[in-house]
Amino acid sequence: MTDTSYLNAVRASYDAVAVDYARLLGAELARKPLDRAMLAAFAECVRGEGAAAGSGGRAVADVGCGPGRVTAHLDALGVRAFGVDLSPAMVAVARRSYPGLRFEVGSMAALDIADGVLGGVLAWYSTVHTPPGELPALFEEFARVLAPGGYALVAFKAGDARTRLEHAYGHPVELDVYRTPPALIAGLLAAAGLAEVARLVREPGPDEKSPQGFLLVRKPTG
């Protein structure tokens, strides 16, 4: 995938909001038990696969990691997590907040990671700015970097609409937010060679405008 105008807009927007985004969303997981449950299941699956393979636990990439709060949550759950984000300002915040973890500037559409080496890929709402037509290549990239038996967890806004954001977290931004049908996400992940393990769609919370979707998939071993 090329560095198209939407990626430039996403990078610039998140550079602008990075500090306030981290401040406003720092404790978000504490009030979302179902979200934590999906992350816990993902972490347990990754740890179990690593133990079965005798690998000592392969690394997990949190792609679109933002200020690193979910990367740190995964680390606390016992997986070797590191973060990748398009926004240098977000990566700078993450490095300051969690100096013991690794964070890199990069695109989840073209990861600087060798084929088949990761135990897991987490995309925690990081695909919501990706036009649906770009998702197949994105999910193929996830499949490329996963080891056989590795897992991916994709969290997204469920629905079928596009919303234009011009102001967020106290700053002007230029962001399209896509709500995507869970069946579409599942089908695209399957087309990339990732088999569905579980899905959850929960109702929107007080600060949300749409249902929230979660899909856990696995790269086959055969």
TORLO-258604 format. One line per 3 residues: number of its first residue (from 1); their letters; for each residue y, z, x of N, C-alpha, C. Coordinates in nm, 3 decimals. Layout:
NUM = A = Y:Z:X:Y:Z:X:Y:Z:X ~ ...
***
This chain:
1 = MTD = -0.119:0.000:0.085:0.000:0.000:0.000:0.125:0.000:0.088 ~ 0.219:-0.082:0.059:0.340:-0.089:0.138:0.439:0.018:0.097 ~ 0.536:0.043:0.183:0.638:0.143:0.155:0.743:0.082:0.061
4 = TSY = 0.708:0.075:-0.066:0.791:0.008:-0.164:0.907:0.096:-0.209 ~ 0.992:0.041:-0.294:1.113:0.112:-0.335:1.082:0.243:-0.406 ~ 0.973:0.248:-0.482:0.944:0.374:-0.551:0.909:0.484:-0.451
7 = LNA = 0.841:0.450:-0.342:0.812:0.550:-0.241:0.938:0.598:-0.171 ~ 1.029:0.508:-0.147:1.158:0.548:-0.088:1.232:0.643:-0.179 ~ 1.229:0.615:-0.311:1.297:0.701:-0.408:1.229:0.838:-0.415
10 = VRA = 1.097:0.839:-0.412:1.024:0.966:-0.415:1.058:1.050:-0.292 ~ 1.056:0.986:-0.175:1.087:1.058:-0.051:1.228:1.116:-0.056 ~ 1.324:1.036:-0.093:1.463:1.082:-0.096:1.483:1.194:-0.198
13 = SYD = 1.419:1.180:-0.313:1.436:1.281:-0.418:1.378:1.415:-0.374 ~ 1.259:1.413:-0.315:1.198:1.539:-0.274:1.262:1.596:-0.148 ~ 1.319:1.513:-0.064:1.400:1.566:0.045:1.518:1.646:-0.011
16 = AVA = 1.577:1.595:-0.119:1.695:1.661:-0.176:1.661:1.794:-0.242 ~ 1.545:1.804:-0.305:1.514:1.923:-0.385:1.426:2.023:-0.312 ~ 1.384:1.995:-0.189:1.276:2.071:-0.124:1.296:2.222:-0.128
19 = VDY = 1.410:2.271:-0.087:1.431:2.415:-0.078:1.428:2.479:-0.215 ~ 1.497:2.419:-0.313:1.501:2.477:-0.447:1.367:2.461:-0.519 ~ 1.296:2.353:-0.494:1.163:2.334:-0.550:1.071:2.448:-0.506
22 = ARL = 1.072:2.477:-0.376:0.987:2.584:-0.325:1.026:2.719:-0.385 ~ 1.154:2.743:-0.400:1.201:2.871:-0.456:1.161:2.885:-0.603 ~ 1.177:2.778:-0.680:1.154:2.786:-0.824:1.006:2.786:-0.861
25 = LGA = 0.922:2.721:-0.781:0.780:2.708:-0.817:0.688:2.793:-0.731 ~ 0.745:2.879:-0.650:0.663:2.956:-0.556:0.555:3.040:-0.621 ~ 0.583:3.096:-0.739:0.486:3.185:-0.806:0.419:3.119:-0.925
28 = ELA = 0.428:2.986:-0.936:0.380:2.917:-1.056:0.232:2.939:-1.082 ~ 0.148:2.935:-0.980:0.004:2.949:-1.001:-0.033:3.085:-1.060 ~ 0.047:3.185:-1.034:0.014:3.321:-1.080:0.007:3.329:-1.232
31 = RKP = 0.076:3.240:-1.302:0.075:3.244:-1.449:-0.009:3.132:-1.511 ~ -0.095:3.069:-1.431:-0.175:2.958:-1.482:-0.322:2.978:-1.444 ~ -0.394:3.059:-1.522:-0.532:3.094:-1.484:-0.627:2.975:-1.483
34 = LDR = -0.610:2.878:-1.573:-0.701:2.764:-1.574:-0.679:2.674:-1.452 ~ -0.555:2.663:-1.409:-0.527:2.586:-1.287:-0.594:2.653:-1.167 ~ -0.582:2.786:-1.160:-0.646:2.859:-1.049:-0.798:2.844:-1.055
37 = AML = -0.851:2.841:-1.176:-0.996:2.827:-1.191:-1.044:2.692:-1.138 ~ -0.968:2.586:-1.163:-1.008:2.455:-1.110:-0.998:2.452:-0.959 ~ -0.894:2.513:-0.904:-0.883:2.520:-0.758:-0.997:2.602:-0.698
40 = AAF = -1.034:2.712:-0.765:-1.144:2.794:-0.716:-1.276:2.718:-0.720 ~ -1.298:2.642:-0.828:-1.421:2.563:-0.838:-1.425:2.456:-0.729 ~ -1.313:2.390:-0.707:-1.304:2.289:-0.602:-1.336:2.350:-0.466
43 = AEC = -1.274:2.464:-0.436:-1.296:2.530:-0.308:-1.442:2.570:-0.291 ~ -1.504:2.621:-0.397:-1.644:2.663:-0.388:-1.734:2.542:-0.366 ~ -1.705:2.432:-0.434:-1.784:2.311:-0.414:-1.773:2.262:-0.270
46 = VRG = -1.652:2.261:-0.216:-1.632:2.216:-0.078:-1.705:2.308:0.020 ~ -1.692:2.437:-0.001:-1.760:2.532:0.089:-1.911:2.516:0.080 ~ -1.963:2.497:-0.040:-2.107:2.482:-0.059:-2.160:2.357:0.006
49 = EGA = -2.085:2.247:-0.005:-2.128:2.122:0.057:-2.126:2.135:0.208 ~ -2.024:2.202:0.261:-2.016:2.220:0.405:-2.132:2.303:0.458 ~ -2.168:2.409:0.382:-2.279:2.493:0.424:-2.410:2.415:0.420
52 = AAG = -2.428:2.334:0.315:-2.551:2.256:0.301:-2.566:2.153:0.412 ~ -2.452:2.097:0.456:-2.455:1.995:0.561:-2.459:2.054:0.700 ~ -2.444:2.187:0.708:-2.443:2.251:0.839:-2.321:2.214:0.922
55 = SGG = -2.211:2.176:0.854:-2.092:2.129:0.924:-1.995:2.241:0.956 ~ -2.022:2.360:0.905:-1.930:2.470:0.927:-1.806:2.460:0.841 ~ -1.805:2.368:0.747:-1.692:2.352:0.656:-1.595:2.247:0.705
58 = RAV = -1.602:2.130:0.643:-1.510:2.022:0.680:-1.370:2.052:0.628 ~ -1.271:1.989:0.688:-1.132:2.010:0.648:-1.105:1.949:0.511 ~ -1.003:2.003:0.446:-0.957:1.956:0.316:-0.811:1.916:0.330
61 = ADV = -0.778:1.796:0.284:-0.640:1.748:0.286:-0.575:1.770:0.151 ~ -0.464:1.842:0.151:-0.381:1.857:0.032:-0.274:1.748:0.041 ~ -0.296:1.638:-0.030:-0.210:1.521:-0.015:-0.096:1.528:-0.118
64 = GCG = 0.026:1.510:-0.067:0.142:1.537:-0.152:0.160:1.687:-0.165 ~ 0.150:1.757:-0.052:0.142:1.903:-0.052:0.273:1.972:-0.086 ~ 0.385:1.901:-0.082:0.513:1.964:-0.109:0.539:2.080:-0.013
67 = PGR = 0.586:2.195:-0.065:0.621:2.307:0.024:0.502:2.389:0.068 ~ 0.380:2.345:0.039:0.262:2.406:0.098:0.200:2.521:0.024 ~ 0.249:2.554:-0.095:0.198:2.672:-0.165:0.052:2.655:-0.206
70 = VTA = 0.012:2.535:-0.248:-0.127:2.515:-0.290:-0.217:2.501:-0.167 ~ -0.166:2.443:-0.060:-0.240:2.441:0.066:-0.274:2.583:0.109 ~ -0.176:2.671:0.102:-0.198:2.811:0.140:-0.296:2.878:0.044
73 = HLD = -0.290:2.843:-0.084:-0.385:2.899:-0.181:-0.527:2.857:-0.146 ~ -0.547:2.731:-0.110:-0.680:2.685:-0.069:-0.727:2.758:0.056 ~ -0.638:2.776:0.150:-0.672:2.849:0.272:-0.720:2.990:0.239
76 = ALG = -0.653:3.054:0.144:-0.693:3.189:0.102:-0.828:3.189:0.033 ~ -0.867:3.072:-0.022:-0.997:3.060:-0.087:-1.109:3.025:0.012 ~ -1.075:3.016:0.138:-1.177:3.001:0.240:-1.208:2.860:0.283
79 = VRA = -1.117:2.764:0.257:-1.140:2.628:0.306:-1.035:2.597:0.414 ~ -1.070:2.505:0.503:-0.981:2.468:0.612:-0.885:2.360:0.562 ~ -0.779:2.404:0.500:-0.686:2.312:0.435:-0.568:2.280:0.525
82 = FGV = -0.523:2.154:0.517:-0.398:2.114:0.579:-0.323:2.024:0.481 ~ -0.192:2.011:0.501:-0.110:1.938:0.406:-0.050:1.811:0.463 ~ -0.033:1.713:0.376:0.034:1.587:0.410:0.134:1.559:0.300
85 = DLS = 0.257:1.524:0.338:0.357:1.492:0.237:0.450:1.383:0.287 ~ 0.497:1.303:0.192:0.587:1.192:0.222:0.725:1.240:0.265 ~ 0.763:1.360:0.218:0.898:1.412:0.239:0.907:1.498:0.364
88 = PAM = 0.984:1.457:0.464:1.002:1.542:0.583:1.062:1.678:0.550 ~ 1.151:1.684:0.450:1.211:1.812:0.415:1.108:1.906:0.354 ~ 1.017:1.854:0.272:0.910:1.936:0.216:0.819:1.988:0.327
91 = VAV = 0.785:1.903:0.422:0.700:1.945:0.532:0.769:2.052:0.616 ~ 0.899:2.040:0.636:0.973:2.141:0.711:0.969:2.276:0.640 ~ 0.984:2.276:0.507:0.976:2.400:0.429:0.836:2.459:0.442
94 = ARR = 0.734:2.374:0.429:0.596:2.422:0.438:0.568:2.485:0.574 ~ 0.614:2.421:0.680:0.590:2.475:0.814:0.659:2.609:0.835 ~ 0.780:2.624:0.779:0.849:2.753:0.789:0.778:2.860:0.708
97 = SYP = 0.731:2.823:0.591:0.670:2.921:0.500:0.531:2.963:0.543 ~ 0.456:2.870:0.601:0.315:2.896:0.638:0.291:2.848:0.780 ~ 0.346:2.918:0.878:0.338:2.870:1.016:0.197:2.865:1.073
100 = GLR = 0.103:2.932:1.010:-0.034:2.929:1.058:-0.115:2.810:1.010 ~ -0.056:2.727:0.923:-0.126:2.611:0.869:-0.064:2.482:0.922 ~ -0.141:2.374:0.909:-0.096:2.245:0.961:-0.040:2.160:0.848
103 = FEV = 0.078:2.102:0.872:0.142:2.013:0.776:0.194:1.890:0.850 ~ 0.174:1.774:0.789:0.212:1.649:0.853:0.291:1.562:0.755 ~ 0.386:1.485:0.809:0.455:1.385:0.730:0.368:1.260:0.725
106 = GSM = 0.344:1.210:0.605:0.261:1.091:0.591:0.248:1.051:0.446 ~ 0.194:0.934:0.424:0.173:0.881:0.289:0.027:0.899:0.248 ~ 0.004:0.951:0.129:-0.134:0.965:0.082:-0.196:0.829:0.053
109 = AAL = -0.114:0.725:0.047:-0.167:0.590:0.025:-0.216:0.526:0.154 ~ -0.183:0.585:0.268:-0.226:0.531:0.399:-0.241:0.648:0.494 ~ -0.344:0.726:0.474:-0.364:0.849:0.549:-0.404:0.819:0.694
112 = DIA = -0.347:0.894:0.785:-0.380:0.882:0.927:-0.502:0.970:0.956 ~ -0.611:0.935:0.890:-0.735:1.014:0.896:-0.851:0.915:0.907 ~ -0.948:0.947:0.991:-1.063:0.859:1.010:-1.148:0.852:0.884
115 = DGV = -1.229:0.751:0.877:-1.319:0.733:0.763:-1.422:0.846:0.758 ~ -1.446:0.896:0.637:-1.560:0.982:0.612:-1.564:1.115:0.683 ~ -1.448:1.179:0.703:-1.448:1.304:0.780:-1.409:1.428:0.700
118 = LGG = -1.353:1.411:0.581:-1.301:1.526:0.506:-1.405:1.581:0.409 ~ -1.402:1.713:0.394:-1.484:1.776:0.292:-1.421:1.772:0.156 ~ -1.289:1.754:0.151:-1.221:1.750:0.022:-1.083:1.687:0.033
121 = VLA = -1.040:1.633:-0.080:-0.903:1.584:-0.097:-0.849:1.645:-0.224 ~ -0.734:1.707:-0.213:-0.665:1.762:-0.330:-0.539:1.682:-0.354 ~ -0.524:1.632:-0.477:-0.400:1.566:-0.519:-0.346:1.645:-0.638
124 = WYS = -0.267:1.748:-0.608:-0.220:1.843:-0.709:-0.087:1.792:-0.766 ~ -0.098:1.713:-0.871:0.017:1.649:-0.937:0.092:1.553:-0.846 ~ 0.033:1.517:-0.734:0.102:1.429:-0.641:0.090:1.282:-0.677
127 = TVH = 0.008:1.248:-0.776:-0.002:1.108:-0.819:0.089:1.077:-0.937 ~ 0.165:1.175:-0.986:0.238:1.155:-1.112:0.355:1.057:-1.098 ~ 0.398:1.028:-0.976:0.505:0.930:-0.955:0.451:0.793:-0.915
130 = TPP = 0.320:0.780:-0.909:0.258:0.654:-0.870:0.239:0.564:-0.991 ~ 0.294:0.442:-0.990:0.270:0.351:-1.102:0.120:0.331:-1.123 ~ 0.074:0.326:-1.247:-0.071:0.314:-1.273:-0.135:0.198:-1.200
133 = GEL = -0.063:0.089:-1.182:-0.120:-0.024:-1.111:-0.149:0.001:-0.965 ~ -0.089:0.106:-0.908:-0.111:0.141:-0.767:-0.222:0.243:-0.749 ~ -0.270:0.302:-0.861:-0.369:0.408:-0.849:-0.503:0.362:-0.792
136 = PAL = -0.553:0.242:-0.826:-0.683:0.204:-0.768:-0.685:0.208:-0.616 ~ -0.582:0.155:-0.550:-0.578:0.158:-0.404:-0.565:0.301:-0.352 ~ -0.494:0.385:-0.426:-0.478:0.524:-0.385:-0.613:0.597:-0.388
139 = FEE = -0.688:0.578:-0.495:-0.816:0.646:-0.506:-0.919:0.589:-0.408 ~ -0.907:0.462:-0.375:-0.993:0.406:-0.271:-0.964:0.472:-0.136 ~ -0.838:0.505:-0.112:-0.802:0.574:0.012:-0.863:0.714:0.014
142 = FAR = -0.861:0.784:-0.100:-0.925:0.915:-0.106:-1.074:0.902:-0.073 ~ -1.139:0.802:-0.133:-1.282:0.782:-0.110:-1.309:0.748:0.037 ~ -1.220:0.673:0.098:-1.240:0.632:0.238:-1.248:0.752:0.330
145 = VLA = -1.161:0.849:0.313:-1.153:0.960:0.407:-1.254:1.071:0.377 ~ -1.314:1.070:0.258:-1.411:1.173:0.222:-1.544:1.148:0.290 ~ -1.605:1.255:0.339:-1.742:1.247:0.387:-1.835:1.234:0.267
148 = PGG = -1.953:1.174:0.285:-2.052:1.176:0.176:-2.078:1.319:0.131 ~ -2.075:1.341:0.001:-2.089:1.475:-0.053:-1.958:1.549:-0.068 ~ -1.847:1.491:-0.018:-1.717:1.555:-0.029:-1.660:1.544:-0.170
151 = YAL = -1.562:1.628:-0.200:-1.505:1.639:-0.334:-1.356:1.604:-0.333 ~ -1.311:1.551:-0.445:-1.167:1.535:-0.468:-1.132:1.599:-0.601 ~ -1.017:1.663:-0.606:-0.963:1.720:-0.729:-0.826:1.659:-0.753
154 = VAF = -0.810:1.597:-0.869:-0.683:1.535:-0.906:-0.628:1.608:-1.027 ~ -0.507:1.664:-1.014:-0.436:1.725:-1.125:-0.323:1.632:-1.165 ~ -0.305:1.612:-1.297:-0.208:1.514:-1.344:-0.158:1.551:-1.482
157 = KAG = -0.055:1.483:-1.526:-0.001:1.502:-1.660:-0.073:1.406:-1.754 ~ -0.139:1.461:-1.854:-0.219:1.379:-1.945:-0.131:1.320:-2.056 ~ -0.158:1.196:-2.090:-0.083:1.127:-2.194:-0.077:0.979:-2.164
160 = DAR = 0.023:0.914:-2.218:0.038:0.770:-2.194:0.185:0.734:-2.209 ~ 0.265:0.770:-2.110:0.409:0.748:-2.118:0.470:0.756:-1.979 ~ 0.589:0.700:-1.967:0.667:0.711:-1.845:0.801:0.775:-1.879
163 = TRL = 0.841:0.874:-1.800:0.969:0.942:-1.818:1.052:0.924:-1.692 ~ 1.179:0.894:-1.709:1.270:0.879:-1.596:1.347:1.009:-1.576 ~ 1.336:1.066:-1.455:1.411:1.186:-1.421:1.528:1.149:-1.333
166 = EHA = 1.647:1.193:-1.373:1.766:1.170:-1.292:1.827:1.301:-1.244 ~ 1.769:1.413:-1.287:1.815:1.545:-1.241:1.698:1.641:-1.247 ~ 1.674:1.713:-1.140:1.563:1.808:-1.135:1.589:1.912:-1.028
169 = YGH = 1.551:2.035:-1.057:1.563:2.146:-0.960:1.705:2.159:-0.907 ~ 1.801:2.129:-0.992:1.940:2.145:-0.955:2.000:2.033:-0.874 ~ 1.933:1.917:-0.867:1.979:1.807:-0.783:1.962:1.673:-0.856
172 = PVE = 2.046:1.575:-0.824:2.021:1.440:-0.874:1.899:1.379:-0.805 ~ 1.816:1.313:-0.883:1.695:1.250:-0.830:1.677:1.114:-0.897 ~ 1.585:1.036:-0.844:1.545:0.909:-0.906:1.393:0.905:-0.905
175 = LDV = 1.333:0.957:-1.013:1.189:0.970:-1.019:1.135:0.922:-1.153 ~ 1.033:0.839:-1.149:0.954:0.809:-1.267:0.835:0.902:-1.268 ~ 0.809:0.964:-1.384:0.695:1.053:-1.401:0.601:0.989:-1.503
178 = YRT = 0.476:0.969:-1.462:0.379:0.902:-1.547:0.281:1.003:-1.607 ~ 0.266:0.997:-1.737:0.157:1.068:-1.805:0.044:0.967:-1.824 ~ -0.075:1.006:-1.783:-0.185:0.911:-1.774:-0.305:0.959:-1.854
181 = PPA = -0.372:0.872:-1.928:-0.491:0.915:-2.003:-0.601:0.962:-1.910 ~ -0.665:1.075:-1.939:-0.775:1.122:-1.854:-0.885:1.019:-1.837 ~ -0.916:0.944:-1.944:-1.022:0.843:-1.933:-0.985:0.735:-1.831
184 = LIA = -0.857:0.702:-1.822:-0.813:0.602:-1.724:-0.831:0.656:-1.582 ~ -0.786:0.780:-1.559:-0.801:0.840:-1.427:-0.949:0.846:-1.389 ~ -1.033:0.890:-1.481:-1.176:0.900:-1.454:-1.235:0.763:-1.421
187 = GLL = -1.195:0.661:-1.495:-1.247:0.527:-1.471:-1.205:0.472:-1.337 ~ -1.082:0.497:-1.297:-1.033:0.447:-1.169:-1.100:0.521:-1.052 ~ -1.122:0.651:-1.069:-1.193:0.725:-0.965:-1.337:0.675:-0.952
190 = AAA = -1.400:0.648:-1.067:-1.537:0.595:-1.064:-1.541:0.458:-0.996 ~ -1.441:0.375:-1.025:-1.436:0.243:-0.963:-1.419:0.252:-0.813 ~ -1.358:0.361:-0.765:-1.342:0.384:-0.621:-1.467:0.444:-0.558
193 = GLA = -1.570:0.466:-0.640:-1.696:0.518:-0.588:-1.708:0.669:-0.592 ~ -1.626:0.735:-0.674:-1.628:0.880:-0.683:-1.683:0.922:-0.819 ~ -1.789:0.999:-0.818:-1.860:1.036:-0.940:-1.800:1.161:-1.004
196 = EVA = -1.778:1.156:-1.133:-1.719:1.270:-1.204:-1.814:1.389:-1.205 ~ -1.759:1.506:-1.174:-1.831:1.632:-1.179:-1.786:1.713:-1.300 ~ -1.655:1.718:-1.322:-1.601:1.796:-1.433:-1.460:1.748:-1.463
199 = RLV = -1.420:1.770:-1.588:-1.280:1.745:-1.625:-1.233:1.855:-1.718 ~ -1.104:1.882:-1.711:-1.041:1.980:-1.798:-0.908:1.923:-1.844 ~ -0.882:1.933:-1.972:-0.750:1.902:-2.027:-0.704:2.026:-2.102
202 = REP = -0.595:2.084:-2.058:-0.544:2.204:-2.125:-0.412:2.173:-2.194 ~ -0.381:2.255:-2.292:-0.256:2.239:-2.364:-0.137:2.275:-2.275 ~ -0.020:2.218:-2.304:0.097:2.248:-2.220:0.138:2.394:-2.230
205 = GPD = 0.180:2.448:-2.117:0.235:2.582:-2.115:0.381:2.582:-2.158 ~ 0.445:2.700:-2.157:0.584:2.710:-2.204:0.682:2.620:-2.129 ~ 0.654:2.592:-2.002:0.746:2.513:-1.921:0.698:2.369:-1.904
208 = EKS = 0.603:2.325:-1.987:0.545:2.192:-1.974:0.564:2.113:-2.103 ~ 0.572:1.980:-2.090:0.600:1.894:-2.205:0.479:1.811:-2.248 ~ 0.368:1.824:-2.176:0.250:1.746:-2.210:0.126:1.823:-2.169
211 = PQG = 0.009:1.786:-2.224:-0.116:1.845:-2.174:-0.133:1.814:-2.026 ~ -0.212:1.898:-1.961:-0.234:1.885:-1.817:-0.382:1.853:-1.793 ~ -0.407:1.754:-1.709:-0.543:1.709:-1.684:-0.589:1.741:-1.543
214 = FLL = -0.720:1.764:-1.528:-0.781:1.795:-1.399:-0.916:1.723:-1.393 ~ -0.938:1.648:-1.289:-1.064:1.578:-1.270:-1.121:1.611:-1.133 ~ -1.244:1.662:-1.133:-1.316:1.694:-1.010:-1.424:1.587:-0.992
217 = VRK = -1.422:1.521:-0.876:-1.517:1.413:-0.849:-1.581:1.434:-0.712 ~ -1.693:1.362:-0.690:-1.768:1.379:-0.566:-1.806:1.243:-0.511 ~ -1.800:1.229:-0.380:-1.847:1.107:-0.316:-1.998:1.116:-0.297
220 = PTG = -2.074:1.021:-0.351:-2.220:1.030:-0.342:-2.268:1.033:-0.197 ~ -2.384:1.094:-0.179:-2.442:1.103:-0.045:-2.531:0.985:-0.012 ~ -2.575:0.912:-0.114:-2.666:0.800:-0.090:-2.596:0.666:-0.090
***
